[in-house]
Amino acid sequence: MKRAFDILASATGLILLSPVFAIAAAAIRLTCGSPVLFRQQRMGKDFRPFFICKFRTMVADAPSKGGSITCGSDPRVTPVGAILRRLKIDELPQLVNVLKGDMSLVGPRPEMPEFVALFEHDYRVILRIRPGITDLASLKYCNESEVLEQFENPSDAYVRYILPDKISLAKQYVGRSSFLFDVELIVKTLLRLAHAS
């Protein structure tokens, strides 16, 4: 049932949100050039890697100008990218990942392989299911970049404090996972997005 819902909801979302996709893509292309999409390897169900898709919100050569952790005032984030991030529009291309079966609408947020390797024992539990676009941690850390900005070393803070908490929340989701719980998290996410906009 979960996979059927994911397919139906992601396909419907891609159709209904196609004007938003077009506007976002045009804004990125006109102000920042190509590429429009940002692809990054993440770890999926059963430790199968995949490439997550997002709208590009940073300068094209961002990896060479800083680490993988982004803070609120990161100079690599473009003006258009800042708007896309605030409204969470940059996350919309992940609907393609859901349609392909890499992800689910609801599930533990997919992490980069290097972070998964640091907590492999925990991820053996978490990655029994598909990662998702939203989950308990997404709701709690909807302003993650602002939280990280408070630390002198954001990358260290992420590994020492935020990621362990995300892992705990992911395990809670795995233990409580159900269709009704997924619907509850989707509704909470939509309400949070409406409030942010």
C-alpha positions in Angstrom: 0.0 0.0 0.0 2.8 2.4 0.9 4.5 2.0 -2.5 1.3 2.4 -4.4 0.5 5.6 -2.5 4.1 6.8 -3.2 3.7 6.3 -7.0 0.2 7.9 -7.1 1.1 10.9 -4.9 4.5 11.6 -6.6 3.1 11.3 -10.1 0.2 13.6 -9.2 2.6 16.0 -7.5 4.9 16.2 -10.5 1.9 17.0 -12.8 0.3 19.6 -10.5 3.5 21.2 -9.5 4.9 21.4 -13.1 4.4 25.2 -13.3 6.5 25.6 -10.1 9.2 23.3 -11.6 9.2 25.4 -14.7 9.5 28.7 -12.8 12.2 27.5 -10.5 14.2 26.0 -13.4 13.9 29.2 -15.4 15.0 31.3 -12.4 18.0 29.2 -11.8 19.0 29.1 -15.4 18.6 32.9 -15.9 20.5 33.9 -12.8 23.0 31.2 -12.2 23.3 29.3 -15.5 23.5 25.5 -15.8 23.0 23.0 -14.3 19.5 23.5 -13.0 19.5 20.3 -10.9 21.9 19.2 -8.2 22.6 15.5 -7.8 24.4 14.0 -4.9 25.0 10.4 -3.8 23.0 9.2 -0.8 22.5 5.8 0.8 19.2 4.1 0.2 17.3 1.0 1.4 19.6 -2.0 2.1 22.6 0.3 1.7 22.0 0.7 -2.1 23.4 4.1 -3.1 21.4 6.4 -5.4 21.6 10.0 -6.6 19.2 12.4 -4.9 17.8 15.3 -7.1 17.3 18.8 -5.9 17.1 22.2 -7.6 20.6 23.8 -7.5 20.7 26.5 -4.8 24.4 27.1 -4.7 27.1 28.3 -7.0 28.2 25.8 -9.6 31.6 25.1 -8.1 30.3 25.0 -4.5 32.0 21.7 -3.5 35.4 23.3 -4.2 34.6 26.3 -2.0 33.5 24.5 1.2 32.3 21.3 2.8 29.1 19.3 2.5 27.4 21.0 5.4 25.6 24.2 4.7 24.8 27.0 7.2 22.3 29.8 7.0 24.7 32.5 5.9 26.8 30.2 3.6 28.1 32.6 0.8 27.8 29.7 -1.7 24.0 29.9 -1.6 22.7 32.1 -4.4 19.9 34.7 -3.9 17.5 32.5 -5.9 18.7 29.5 -4.0 18.0 31.2 -0.7 14.3 31.7 -1.7 14.0 28.1 -3.0 15.5 26.8 0.3 13.2 28.9 2.5 10.1 27.7 0.6 11.5 24.1 0.4 11.0 24.2 -3.4 14.5 22.9 -3.9 13.3 19.6 -2.5 10.6 19.1 -5.1 12.7 17.1 -7.7 12.9 14.4 -5.1 9.4 13.4 -6.3 11.2 11.9 -9.2 13.3 9.8 -6.8 10.0 8.7 -5.1 8.5 7.7 -8.5 11.7 5.8 -9.4 11.6 3.9 -6.1 14.8 5.3 -4.6 12.8 7.1 -1.9 9.4 7.2 -0.3 7.3 10.3 0.5 7.8 9.6 4.2 10.9 7.9 5.7 14.2 8.7 7.3 16.1 11.4 5.4 18.8 9.9 3.2 22.3 10.6 4.3 25.6 10.8 2.4 27.6 7.5 2.5 30.4 9.0 4.6 28.0 9.9 7.4 26.2 6.5 7.2 29.6 4.8 7.6 30.2 6.6 10.9 27.0 5.1 12.3 26.7 1.9 10.3 25.2 -0.1 13.1 22.3 2.3 13.5 21.7 2.5 9.8 21.4 -1.3 9.6 18.1 -0.7 11.3 17.1 2.5 9.6 17.9 1.4 6.0 15.6 -1.6 6.2 13.1 0.8 4.6 13.3 3.4 1.9 14.5 6.9 2.9 12.0 9.7 2.5 11.4 13.3 1.7 10.0 14.1 5.1 10.1 12.5 8.5 10.2 13.4 12.2 13.7 14.8 11.9 12.7 17.0 8.9 10.0 18.6 11.0 12.3 19.1 14.0 15.2 20.4 12.0 13.3 22.4 9.4 15.7 25.3 10.2 18.8 23.1 10.4 21.1 25.5 8.6 20.3 28.2 11.1 20.9 25.8 14.0 24.3 24.8 12.6 25.3 28.5 12.1 25.4 28.8 15.9 28.4 26.5 16.1 32.0 27.4 15.5 32.5 24.1 13.6 29.2 23.2 11.9 30.5 19.9 10.4 31.7 18.7 13.8 28.4 19.8 15.4 26.4 18.0 12.8 28.2 14.7 13.5 28.4 15.1 17.3 24.9 16.4 18.0 22.4 16.7 15.2 23.0 13.5 13.3 22.8 11.3 16.4 19.4 13.0 17.2 18.3 12.4 13.6 19.2 8.8 13.9 17.2 8.5 17.1 14.2 10.0 15.4 14.6 7.8 12.4 14.6 4.7 14.6 11.4 6.0 16.2 9.8 6.3 12.8 10.9 2.8 11.8 9.3 1.4 15.0 6.1 3.3 14.5 5.8 3.2 10.7 2.3 2.9 9.4 0.1 4.4 6.7 -1.8 6.6 9.1 1.5 7.8 10.7 2.8 8.7 7.2 -0.4 10.7 6.5 0.0 12.5 9.8 3.6 13.5 9.0 2.7 14.6 5.5 -0.1 16.8 6.9 2.3 18.3 9.5 4.9 18.9 6.8 2.4 20.7 4.5 1.2 22.9 7.4 4.8 23.7 8.2 5.5 24.7 4.6 2.3 26.8 4.5 3.4 28.6 7.6 6.9 29.2 6.2 5.6 30.7 3.0 
